[in-house]
Amino acid sequence: MNDFDLLSPKQKAWVVECLTSFPEYQHYAAAACAEELPDELLYLQNMAEEDDDFESLLDEWEEFIGENHIWVLLEQSCDEGVMLTEKLVYERVKDCPREWLAPFETLLQQCPDHVLAYLAQRHYLAVRMDRADRFGEPDWRPSDGPFTCADLENYSWKKASFEVRNYTG
C-alpha cells in the first residue's frame, strides 16, 4: 500500500489532475493574448502599470507556482479567470492534499493582489486549454474524477495470477 491508496476519492482526483496537467508553451502563449484584466479589476491593472517591479514580481511568483506545482489550484480558484473570494477559494480547494495547500496559501497571502490577478488569469486560461486538449472539455471539479491512476496505485496487495505448467511431460 502506498500514500495514494490512503487518499480519499476527491484527494485522488486532485493528485491525478495535478500530476497530469502540464500546460505547454502554446497554452501560455494563447493565455498571454489576454493582456488586460476584466473591467471589474481595472484598479489592479492600473496598479500593475504603475508598479516598476511588476514584471520581476510576476516572474518570481510564476517560478514559485511552477516549483510547487499549484497551477491547477490557482485555476480552480477562479471564475472566468477572476479570483473568487477567499471563502470560496478555500471551499474549492479544501480536499486538495496538504502538500499543495501550504504553498498555495503562501501564494494567496504573500503575492501582491495585482500580480495575483494576472497569474490567476494566465493559469486559468492555460490549464483549461490543456484540459480541453486532453479530455475535450475544459471544466473539471474534484468530484468529477478520475479517481485512479495506474502509475500511482500500488498493486502489490492483489493476488498474483500465474499459470501452472507441467514440466514432466
ChimeraX commands (.cxc) that place a marker at each C-alpha (Angstrom):
marker #1 position 0.00,0.00,0.00 radius 0.5
marker #1 position 1.31,3.48,-0.80 radius 0.5
marker #1 position 0.31,7.06,0.08 radius 0.5
marker #1 position -2.00,7.33,-2.94 radius 0.5
marker #1 position -4.01,4.32,-1.77 radius 0.5
marker #1 position -4.72,6.08,1.54 radius 0.5
marker #1 position -6.21,9.23,-0.01 radius 0.5
marker #1 position -9.92,9.99,-0.19 radius 0.5
marker #1 position -11.52,9.81,-3.67 radius 0.5
marker #1 position -11.50,13.62,-4.04 radius 0.5
marker #1 position -7.87,13.80,-2.95 radius 0.5
marker #1 position -7.04,11.13,-5.53 radius 0.5
marker #1 position -8.81,13.20,-8.18 radius 0.5
marker #1 position -6.72,16.24,-7.19 radius 0.5
marker #1 position -3.48,14.24,-7.38 radius 0.5
marker #1 position -4.34,12.70,-10.76 radius 0.5
marker #1 position -5.36,16.06,-12.25 radius 0.5
marker #1 position -2.40,17.98,-10.81 radius 0.5
marker #1 position 0.11,15.38,-11.98 radius 0.5
marker #1 position -1.34,15.10,-15.49 radius 0.5
marker #1 position -1.92,18.81,-16.10 radius 0.5
marker #1 position 1.10,20.31,-17.81 radius 0.5
marker #1 position 0.07,23.29,-19.92 radius 0.5
marker #1 position 2.50,23.73,-22.77 radius 0.5
marker #1 position 4.08,26.81,-24.31 radius 0.5
marker #1 position 1.25,27.27,-26.81 radius 0.5
marker #1 position -1.30,27.30,-23.98 radius 0.5
marker #1 position 0.59,30.04,-22.14 radius 0.5
marker #1 position 1.21,31.93,-25.38 radius 0.5
marker #1 position -2.52,31.92,-26.10 radius 0.5
marker #1 position -3.27,32.94,-22.50 radius 0.5
marker #1 position -0.83,35.85,-22.86 radius 0.5
marker #1 position -3.09,37.28,-25.58 radius 0.5
marker #1 position -5.46,38.27,-22.79 radius 0.5
marker #1 position -3.21,41.16,-21.77 radius 0.5
marker #1 position -5.88,43.11,-19.92 radius 0.5
marker #1 position -7.82,42.15,-16.86 radius 0.5
marker #1 position -11.64,42.19,-16.84 radius 0.5
marker #1 position -13.28,45.58,-16.27 radius 0.5
marker #1 position -14.08,44.85,-12.63 radius 0.5
marker #1 position -10.32,44.52,-11.99 radius 0.5
marker #1 position -9.29,47.73,-13.74 radius 0.5
marker #1 position -7.88,49.12,-10.49 radius 0.5
marker #1 position -5.48,46.13,-10.29 radius 0.5
marker #1 position -4.45,46.67,-13.90 radius 0.5
marker #1 position -3.68,50.31,-13.05 radius 0.5
marker #1 position -1.62,49.18,-10.05 radius 0.5
marker #1 position 0.35,46.82,-12.29 radius 0.5
marker #1 position 1.03,49.58,-14.82 radius 0.5
marker #1 position 2.30,51.89,-12.06 radius 0.5
marker #1 position 4.46,49.22,-10.38 radius 0.5
marker #1 position 8.06,49.39,-11.63 radius 0.5
marker #1 position 8.76,45.93,-10.18 radius 0.5
marker #1 position 5.68,44.29,-11.68 radius 0.5
marker #1 position 7.50,42.17,-14.30 radius 0.5
marker #1 position 10.09,40.88,-11.84 radius 0.5
marker #1 position 7.39,40.10,-9.27 radius 0.5
marker #1 position 5.34,38.32,-11.92 radius 0.5
marker #1 position 8.36,36.21,-12.92 radius 0.5
marker #1 position 9.23,35.46,-9.29 radius 0.5
marker #1 position 5.72,34.28,-8.41 radius 0.5
marker #1 position 5.40,32.41,-11.71 radius 0.5
marker #1 position 8.50,30.45,-10.75 radius 0.5
marker #1 position 7.01,29.78,-7.29 radius 0.5
marker #1 position 3.83,28.38,-8.89 radius 0.5
marker #1 position 5.86,26.13,-11.19 radius 0.5
marker #1 position 8.17,24.85,-8.46 radius 0.5
marker #1 position 5.23,23.99,-6.21 radius 0.5
marker #1 position 3.03,22.58,-8.97 radius 0.5
marker #1 position -0.02,24.60,-7.89 radius 0.5
marker #1 position -1.38,25.90,-11.21 radius 0.5
marker #1 position -4.47,23.63,-11.02 radius 0.5
marker #1 position -5.29,25.04,-7.57 radius 0.5
marker #1 position -4.99,28.54,-8.98 radius 0.5
marker #1 position -7.25,27.63,-11.91 radius 0.5
marker #1 position -9.83,26.09,-9.57 radius 0.5
marker #1 position -9.82,29.31,-7.50 radius 0.5
marker #1 position -11.17,31.37,-10.39 radius 0.5
marker #1 position -14.42,32.04,-12.14 radius 0.5
marker #1 position -13.86,33.14,-15.73 radius 0.5
marker #1 position -10.24,33.98,-14.88 radius 0.5
marker #1 position -11.08,36.15,-11.86 radius 0.5
marker #1 position -10.10,35.04,-8.36 radius 0.5
marker #1 position -13.03,34.11,-6.16 radius 0.5
marker #1 position -13.45,35.40,-2.62 radius 0.5
marker #1 position -11.17,33.84,-0.03 radius 0.5
marker #1 position -14.02,31.82,1.46 radius 0.5
marker #1 position -14.97,30.34,-1.93 radius 0.5
marker #1 position -11.34,29.63,-2.80 radius 0.5
marker #1 position -10.85,27.60,0.37 radius 0.5
marker #1 position -14.16,25.82,-0.22 radius 0.5
marker #1 position -12.98,24.74,-3.68 radius 0.5
marker #1 position -9.52,23.55,-2.65 radius 0.5
marker #1 position -10.37,22.06,0.76 radius 0.5
marker #1 position -9.99,18.46,-0.46 radius 0.5
marker #1 position -6.62,19.04,-2.08 radius 0.5
marker #1 position -3.70,17.13,-0.50 radius 0.5
marker #1 position -1.84,19.15,2.15 radius 0.5
marker #1 position 1.50,19.25,0.33 radius 0.5
marker #1 position -0.05,21.60,-2.23 radius 0.5
marker #1 position -2.19,23.62,0.17 radius 0.5
marker #1 position 0.74,25.09,2.13 radius 0.5
marker #1 position 2.49,26.72,-0.87 radius 0.5
marker #1 position -0.88,27.75,-2.30 radius 0.5
marker #1 position -1.70,29.52,0.95 radius 0.5
marker #1 position 1.69,31.25,0.79 radius 0.5
marker #1 position 0.81,32.47,-2.71 radius 0.5
marker #1 position -2.57,33.80,-1.59 radius 0.5
marker #1 position -1.18,35.56,1.47 radius 0.5
marker #1 position 2.09,36.98,0.16 radius 0.5
marker #1 position 1.65,37.64,-3.55 radius 0.5
marker #1 position 0.56,41.24,-4.26 radius 0.5
marker #1 position -3.06,41.42,-5.44 radius 0.5
marker #1 position -2.24,42.98,-8.80 radius 0.5
marker #1 position 0.33,40.25,-9.54 radius 0.5
marker #1 position -2.02,37.50,-8.36 radius 0.5
marker #1 position -4.78,38.78,-10.65 radius 0.5
marker #1 position -2.55,38.38,-13.72 radius 0.5
marker #1 position -1.23,34.99,-12.58 radius 0.5
marker #1 position -4.75,33.74,-11.92 radius 0.5
marker #1 position -5.96,34.79,-15.35 radius 0.5
marker #1 position -2.93,33.27,-17.11 radius 0.5
marker #1 position -3.13,29.92,-15.34 radius 0.5
marker #1 position -6.91,29.75,-15.55 radius 0.5
marker #1 position -6.73,30.02,-19.33 radius 0.5
marker #1 position -3.66,27.80,-19.85 radius 0.5
marker #1 position -4.84,24.97,-17.58 radius 0.5
marker #1 position -8.28,24.94,-19.17 radius 0.5
marker #1 position -6.79,24.86,-22.69 radius 0.5
marker #1 position -4.54,21.96,-21.65 radius 0.5
marker #1 position -7.51,20.10,-20.12 radius 0.5
marker #1 position -9.60,20.70,-23.25 radius 0.5
marker #1 position -6.78,19.18,-25.32 radius 0.5
marker #1 position -6.57,16.14,-23.02 radius 0.5
marker #1 position -10.27,15.49,-22.42 radius 0.5
marker #1 position -12.15,17.62,-24.95 radius 0.5
marker #1 position -13.70,19.55,-22.05 radius 0.5
marker #1 position -12.12,22.41,-20.04 radius 0.5
marker #1 position -14.39,22.10,-16.98 radius 0.5
marker #1 position -13.26,19.95,-14.04 radius 0.5
marker #1 position -14.04,19.58,-10.35 radius 0.5
marker #1 position -12.54,17.03,-7.93 radius 0.5
marker #1 position -15.89,15.27,-7.70 radius 0.5
marker #1 position -15.62,14.56,-11.46 radius 0.5
marker #1 position -12.56,12.30,-11.02 radius 0.5
marker #1 position -10.64,10.47,-12.38 radius 0.5
marker #1 position -10.10,8.70,-9.08 radius 0.5
marker #1 position -7.50,6.19,-10.18 radius 0.5
marker #1 position -4.17,6.24,-11.94 radius 0.5
marker #1 position -2.21,3.08,-12.75 radius 0.5
marker #1 position 1.09,4.92,-12.27 radius 0.5
marker #1 position 0.20,5.91,-8.71 radius 0.5
marker #1 position -1.64,2.88,-7.34 radius 0.5
marker #1 position 0.12,0.02,-5.62 radius 0.5
marker #1 position -0.95,-3.34,-6.97 radius 0.5
marker #1 position 1.31,-5.42,-4.71 radius 0.5
marker #1 position -1.62,-6.41,-2.48 radius 0.5
marker #1 position -3.52,-8.09,-5.31 radius 0.5
marker #1 position -3.41,-11.83,-5.69 radius 0.5
marker #1 position -0.78,-12.94,-8.15 radius 0.5
marker #1 position -2.11,-14.60,-11.26 radius 0.5
marker #1 position 0.02,-17.29,-12.79 radius 0.5
marker #1 position -0.37,-20.38,-14.88 radius 0.5
marker #1 position 0.80,-23.78,-13.60 radius 0.5
marker #1 position 2.90,-25.62,-16.17 radius 0.5
marker #1 position 3.51,-29.32,-16.29 radius 0.5
marker #1 position 7.24,-29.84,-16.89 radius 0.5
marker #1 position 7.23,-33.64,-16.53 radius 0.5
marker #1 position 5.75,-34.08,-19.77 radius 0.5
marker link #1:1,2 radius 0.2
marker link #1:2,3 radius 0.2
marker link #1:3,4 radius 0.2
marker link #1:4,5 radius 0.2
marker link #1:5,6 radius 0.2
marker link #1:6,7 radius 0.2
marker link #1:7,8 radius 0.2
marker link #1:8,9 radius 0.2
marker link #1:9,10 radius 0.2
marker link #1:10,11 radius 0.2
marker link #1:11,12 radius 0.2
marker link #1:12,13 radius 0.2
marker link #1:13,14 radius 0.2
marker link #1:14,15 radius 0.2
marker link #1:15,16 radius 0.2
marker link #1:16,17 radius 0.2
marker link #1:17,18 radius 0.2
marker link #1:18,19 radius 0.2
marker link #1:19,20 radius 0.2
marker link #1:20,21 radius 0.2
marker link #1:21,22 radius 0.2
marker link #1:22,23 radius 0.2
marker link #1:23,24 radius 0.2
marker link #1:24,25 radius 0.2
marker link #1:25,26 radius 0.2
marker link #1:26,27 radius 0.2
marker link #1:27,28 radius 0.2
marker link #1:28,29 radius 0.2
marker link #1:29,30 radius 0.2
marker link #1:30,31 radius 0.2
marker link #1:31,32 radius 0.2
marker link #1:32,33 radius 0.2
marker link #1:33,34 radius 0.2
marker link #1:34,35 radius 0.2
marker link #1:35,36 radius 0.2
marker link #1:36,37 radius 0.2
marker link #1:37,38 radius 0.2
marker link #1:38,39 radius 0.2
marker link #1:39,40 radius 0.2
marker link #1:40,41 radius 0.2
marker link #1:41,42 radius 0.2
marker link #1:42,43 radius 0.2
marker link #1:43,44 radius 0.2
marker link #1:44,45 radius 0.2
marker link #1:45,46 radius 0.2
marker link #1:46,47 radius 0.2
marker link #1:47,48 radius 0.2
marker link #1:48,49 radius 0.2
marker link #1:49,50 radius 0.2
marker link #1:50,51 radius 0.2
marker link #1:51,52 radius 0.2
marker link #1:52,53 radius 0.2
marker link #1:53,54 radius 0.2
marker link #1:54,55 radius 0.2
marker link #1:55,56 radius 0.2
marker link #1:56,57 radius 0.2
marker link #1:57,58 radius 0.2
marker link #1:58,59 radius 0.2
marker link #1:59,60 radius 0.2
marker link #1:60,61 radius 0.2
marker link #1:61,62 radius 0.2
marker link #1:62,63 radius 0.2
marker link #1:63,64 radius 0.2
marker link #1:64,65 radius 0.2
marker link #1:65,66 radius 0.2
marker link #1:66,67 radius 0.2
marker link #1:67,68 radius 0.2
marker link #1:68,69 radius 0.2
marker link #1:69,70 radius 0.2
marker link #1:70,71 radius 0.2
marker link #1:71,72 radius 0.2
marker link #1:72,73 radius 0.2
marker link #1:73,74 radius 0.2
marker link #1:74,75 radius 0.2
marker link #1:75,76 radius 0.2
marker link #1:76,77 radius 0.2
marker link #1:77,78 radius 0.2
marker link #1:78,79 radius 0.2
marker link #1:79,80 radius 0.2
marker link #1:80,81 radius 0.2
marker link #1:81,82 radius 0.2
marker link #1:82,83 radius 0.2
marker link #1:83,84 radius 0.2
marker link #1:84,85 radius 0.2
marker link #1:85,86 radius 0.2
marker link #1:86,87 radius 0.2
marker link #1:87,88 radius 0.2
marker link #1:88,89 radius 0.2
marker link #1:89,90 radius 0.2
marker link #1:90,91 radius 0.2
marker link #1:91,92 radius 0.2
marker link #1:92,93 radius 0.2
marker link #1:93,94 radius 0.2
marker link #1:94,95 radius 0.2
marker link #1:95,96 radius 0.2
marker link #1:96,97 radius 0.2
marker link #1:97,98 radius 0.2
marker link #1:98,99 radius 0.2
marker link #1:99,100 radius 0.2
marker link #1:100,101 radius 0.2
marker link #1:101,102 radius 0.2
marker link #1:102,103 radius 0.2
marker link #1:103,104 radius 0.2
marker link #1:104,105 radius 0.2
marker link #1:105,106 radius 0.2
marker link #1:106,107 radius 0.2
marker link #1:107,108 radius 0.2
marker link #1:108,109 radius 0.2
marker link #1:109,110 radius 0.2
marker link #1:110,111 radius 0.2
marker link #1:111,112 radius 0.2
marker link #1:112,113 radius 0.2
marker link #1:113,114 radius 0.2
marker link #1:114,115 radius 0.2
marker link #1:115,116 radius 0.2
marker link #1:116,117 radius 0.2
marker link #1:117,118 radius 0.2
marker link #1:118,119 radius 0.2
marker link #1:119,120 radius 0.2
marker link #1:120,121 radius 0.2
marker link #1:121,122 radius 0.2
marker link #1:122,123 radius 0.2
marker link #1:123,124 radius 0.2
marker link #1:124,125 radius 0.2
marker link #1:125,126 radius 0.2
marker link #1:126,127 radius 0.2
marker link #1:127,128 radius 0.2
marker link #1:128,129 radius 0.2
marker link #1:129,130 radius 0.2
marker link #1:130,131 radius 0.2
marker link #1:131,132 radius 0.2
marker link #1:132,133 radius 0.2
marker link #1:133,134 radius 0.2
marker link #1:134,135 radius 0.2
marker link #1:135,136 radius 0.2
marker link #1:136,137 radius 0.2
marker link #1:137,138 radius 0.2
marker link #1:138,139 radius 0.2
marker link #1:139,140 radius 0.2
marker link #1:140,141 radius 0.2
marker link #1:141,142 radius 0.2
marker link #1:142,143 radius 0.2
marker link #1:143,144 radius 0.2
marker link #1:144,145 radius 0.2
marker link #1:145,146 radius 0.2
marker link #1:146,147 radius 0.2
marker link #1:147,148 radius 0.2
marker link #1:148,149 radius 0.2
marker link #1:149,150 radius 0.2
marker link #1:150,151 radius 0.2
marker link #1:151,152 radius 0.2
marker link #1:152,153 radius 0.2
marker link #1:153,154 radius 0.2
marker link #1:154,155 radius 0.2
marker link #1:155,156 radius 0.2
marker link #1:156,157 radius 0.2
marker link #1:157,158 radius 0.2
marker link #1:158,159 radius 0.2
marker link #1:159,160 radius 0.2
marker link #1:160,161 radius 0.2
marker link #1:161,162 radius 0.2
marker link #1:162,163 radius 0.2
marker link #1:163,164 radius 0.2
marker link #1:164,165 radius 0.2
marker link #1:165,166 radius 0.2
marker link #1:166,167 radius 0.2
marker link #1:167,168 radius 0.2
marker link #1:168,169 radius 0.2
view
